[in-house]
Structure formats: structure tokens, C-alpha cells
Amino acid sequence: MTVTETGAYTVDWRYYVNRTLEALGFPGAFVAGANDFGGQYANQWSATHVVGGSHNGWVGQDKYFHCMANCEAAQKGMGGSAAAQCISKGREWFDQTIKGDSAADSAADQLANRLGRSSGQMSRTGSCSQMCGSYRPGGSFPLLMTWTPQMYAPKLLPVVMLSIALSGCMEVASTEYADRNQAVSRQAIGESKWLPSWLPEDAVNIRESHDMDTNESWLVFRLTSGVLALPEDCRLVSRPEMSDARVMRRFPQFARNAWSRASSYGGKFYLCPEGNVGRWVMQDEELGLVYSGIKF
């Protein structure tokens, strides 16, 4: 709707017609977007397994293909963008939970995913190769320009199925551990993991939740001793900036409760180094809980 020089309102019916047609084409665009992911998976496999390290270091350069798949799918319209978001988040969940990839690796992958989707949405006819050029290492490799689902079904099918099954392309994943020993047995603790290496030995009722897209994580646990012991390199800080209520609506109730308590807490906050960022920590002595947050 626009306003003319005389102050009258006019409606651009073409806009609404185009949006309606795009909505009607959503299923087809979703399938086409998923197909783009299959094609880029084939290209990635070719670059990292067929030609190996003999072609200018393509091995390990998966971020370029992440970006390309999201860009090409997003250029298909709303359905393609939805497919890109679903499959990307499903794959990150699969890589972290099943393969054991680190949170830092996931954050880097999601950055490439978001660049591809936003580029494809803004330029429906632009070159995705150019728009994702910052991730391209240079040189060339024999692209598999044609592919069929049967070629890589054993590896691709679990990712696609998980993408569809994960709570309607969920944005937040949560995990619970009875105690630190269980978290260690599941390899959930350590550098670039969702649980910090300094997690106290007497930590119990451990609950962690993280946003698959932004890699913001909330951690809540209880101490059997009631005494919080932190590493020497943790330092006192003022209350960190908290996410707004709209963002926290994505998280489960325990994380929202922690956010509410931390946002109004007037006691001590600590900041503990973790990779290139810091994880804040506070102890809610009234409830006997410890809250911690980080954004990779």
C-alpha cells in the first residue's frame, strides 16, 4: 500500500498476487531447495573424497558448500528458504549429537549457512558462487553436476530425515545429565563442548539448552556441597548483558527461569575464559542453583 501525492491510498495488487503465488508454490520450492542440498553434498563429497588434497586444499573446506546449498535453496523462494533452514539445523544437530562436532565448529557452519540464505533471499538471480566467494579456497575440482539421491542416500538420508523430525526444524536443543560423571561418559564436557571443563565434580541435575542458530547456551545445575569452586582465571564482573524476553521464548522453562533470576540478580557474577569468548557464572544461593551462559 502506498500514498499518492494527493494523499490517497493505492494498493499494489501485484505484490499480493506474487506473494500468493509464492505461497502456493511453497511445497515445490521446498523440494527444489532440498534437491539443491543434495547437489552441493555431492560436490562436497567430490571435493573432499574424489580429488583429495591434490586440488588446492579443498579438503575440509565444507563452509563453502554450506553457503552454496543455502544460497541456491533460498533463491527458490519461501519454500526453498524453509528447506535450507530445516536441513541446515538438522545437520548441525546430527553433527554435534551423533558425530560429536564441537560447538565452535557448529557456530562456524551456521555462519556460512546464514550468509548463504540471506544472499539467496536478497538476490534471486545472482551468482551464489560469487556471493559465497569468501569461503572458496581457490582452484577447481571436478563438480558432480548431475546426481541422484541413490548416489549418497546412505549418508544423506539420515540428515534429511532428522531435519524433518526435529520438532518442525527446531531452533533449540536441550540435554540433561544426572551428574558430572554421566556428562563425561557422553563426551559432553571440554573445550568447544556445551559443558565447560571446569564443571564442578559435585554438580548434579545438570541441564543445558542451546540455540542451534545463534549458538547461545544456558546451563543450570545444582551442587551437592553448596559451594561453587571456579578456576583461578575466572574473574568478578558486573552483571552481563542478557538476551531479551523475545529471544528467551525459544528456550525451555528451566532456561527462562535462570534468565529471569539472573536478570534481576544483584550478587556476584564471574566470567570464565572459554576459547575466544567468556562464559559467565552466578550462584543463586536462595534456590541452591548455579546459572551460566555463553554465546559462541
N, C-alpha and C positions, 0 to 999 in steps of 0.2 A: 504494500500500500504506500502510495506517495502523495505529496501535496503539490498542487499546481500553483502557478503564480497568483491565481485568483483566490487561493485558499481552499479550493475544492479537493476532495479526496478522490483518487483514482486507484483502481485495483489492477495490478499486473497479473492477469489471468494466466499468462504463460508460465509464471513462476509456480503457481499452484498446479497447473497441468503437468509440468516437468516433475515436480515433487511426487505427484500422484503416480505418474508412470514409473518413476524410480522405485517407489514403494511396491508397486505391482511386480516389478522385476527383481525384487529382493531375493527370492529363492534362487533364481537363475544366477544372479550375481554372486550369491554366497557359494554356489557350487563352482563357478568360474574362479572365484578367489581361492578356494581350496585347491583347485587344479593348478593355479599359479604356484602354490606352495609345493606341490608335487614336482613341478618342473624345476624349481630352484633347489629342492632337495636333491634331485638328480644331478644338477650342475655342481652342487657342493660335493656330492659323493665323487663325481668325476674329478674335481679339482684336488681332493684330498686322498683319494684311493687309486685312481687310474694313473694320473700323471705323477703323483708323489711329489717329492721335493725338488724335482728337476725343472720345475717351471716357476722360477722366480718367487719361491716362498709362499705358494698358495696354501700349503698345509697349515691348518689352524686358523685360517682367515675366514672363519664362519660368519663374522659380523656382516660382511658384505652381502652374503646370501640371505641373512636375516632381513637386512634392509631391503634388498631387491624383492623378496617374496611379499613383504608387507606393502611395498610401493605398488607393485603390479596388481595386487589384490585390491588395494584401496582405489585404484583407478577404475575399477569395475563399478563403483558406486557404493551405496549404503550396505548392500549385501556383502560385497567384497571386503569392505572395512570390518564388518562384523566377523566374517570368516577369519580375517587376519588377526583380529584381537583374540578370538577364541583359540585359534590354533597356536598363536604365539604364547599365550598364557598357559595353555595346556602343555605345551612342550617345555616351558620353564619349570612347571610343576613336576613333570616327568624327569627332567634332567637333575633337579635338586633332590627330589624324593627317592627316585629309583637309581639314578646314576651317581648321585652324591656330589654333584657340582656345587661349588661354593656360592655364597650369596653375592660375592663380588662379581663372579662370572655372570650370574643371572642379571645383575644390575647393568653390566656392560651390554649383554644381549638385548635387554629391554630398551636400552637407549637407542640401539640400532633399529629395533622394531618400531619405536615411536617416530624416529626420523623417517623411516620408510613410509609409514602410514600417513603422517602429516604431509609429506612430499607428494604422495599419490593423490591425496584429497585435494591439495591446492592446485595440482597440475595434472589434469586427466590425460593430457596428450604428450607430456614431457618425457624425456628420456630418464628412466629410472636408473640406468647405469651411470648417467652423469650426476643425478641427484644423490646417489649413494656413493659417489666417487671418492669421498673422504675415507671410505673403508676399503677401497680397492688397492691391493699392494703393488699393482703394475704387472706387465707381462700378459700372457694369454694362456689359455688352456682349452682343450677340445670340449666345448659345451655340448651337452647332450640335448640338442634342440627338440628332439621328439622323445616322448616317454609314454609308458603305460603304467597304470597302478600296479600291475603284476611285477614290474621290474624291481620295486623296492617295498612291496607290500609287507614283508616280514618286519621291517623296521618302521615303516611309515604308518601302518595301520594302528599300532598301539598308541601312537601320539595323537592321531586323528580321533580315535575313539575316546581317549581320555579327555581331549579337548571338548568334546560334545558332552561327556558325562559330568564334567567338573562344575556342577551347580550352575549351569547356564553360563559358562565361561566366567567362572568365579574370579574375583579380584583378590580375595583374602584367603590364606591358608592358615590353619591352626593345628597345633600339636600339643599333647600333654604327656608328661613323664611323671612317674610316681616319685622318683628321686634322681640324684645325680648319676648313680650307677646305671640306671636304665638309659639315661640320655647318652652316657659314654658308650654303652653297648650298641646303641643305634647310630653311633658316629655323628652325633648332633652337636658336639662341643669342639671348639677350636677356632683357629684363625679362619676368617671368612665363612664361618658357620653361623647359624641363627642363635646359638647359645654361646656366650663368651667363655674363654678358657678359665677365667677367674671364678666361675660359678662355685659358690661355697660347697664344701664336702657335705654339709648337713642340710643342703637345700632339698625340699620336698614339695609335692604338689606343684610341680613346675608346669607353667602354661605359657606358650609362645604363639604369637599371631603376627603375620606379616602380609603386607600388600604386595601381590605379585607384580604390580605395575610400577609402583614407586619405591619398593624395597624398604618401606618403613616398617620397623619391627617393634612390638611391645612384648615385654617379658614380665611375668608375675610369678613369685614363688614365696614359700614360707621357710623359715629357719627353725630347726628343732631346738637350737640353743638360744635363739632370740638375739644373737649377737652377729652383726654384719661385719665381716673382715674383708677388706679390699686390698688389692696390691698397692705397693708404695707409690707407684706412678699415677694413682688416682688422686685428683685434687679437688678441693672445695670450689664450687662455682655458684653463681646466682641461679635462680630458677630458669631452666632453659625455655626457649620458645616452644609452645605446644601447638599441635595441629588444631585446626578449628573444628567445631562440632560437626560440620557437614562431612568432613573427611572421616571423622571417627565413627560415623554411622555405618561405615562398611565393616568395622571390626566387631568381634563378638562382645558379649556383655562384660566379661572379665576385663577386657582391654579398655572398654569405655568407662568402667568403674575406676580403673587405675588412672586413666586420663583425667577424670573428674577430681579424684583425690589429689593427684599431682598438680593440677592446675591451680588449686587453692591452698597448696601446702606452703607453710611459712618456715619450715625447718631446713635441714642441710641437704644439699644436692652435691653429688660428686660426679666428676667427669673422668672416665677411664679410657685411655687410648685403645683404639681398635682399628688396626690398619691405618688408613689415611684419614679416618674420622674418629669421633669420640662417642662413647656410649654413656649417657647419664644414668645415675642410680640414686634412689632415695629409699629410706626405710619408713614405712608407715607403722610406727610403734603402737598406735591405737588399735589397729586391726591385725598387727603381727604379720604384715606382708612387706615384701620388697618389690618395688616397681623399677623398671629400666626400659629405656627407649633408645633407638638408634635409627638412622636413615643412611643406608649405604650409597 
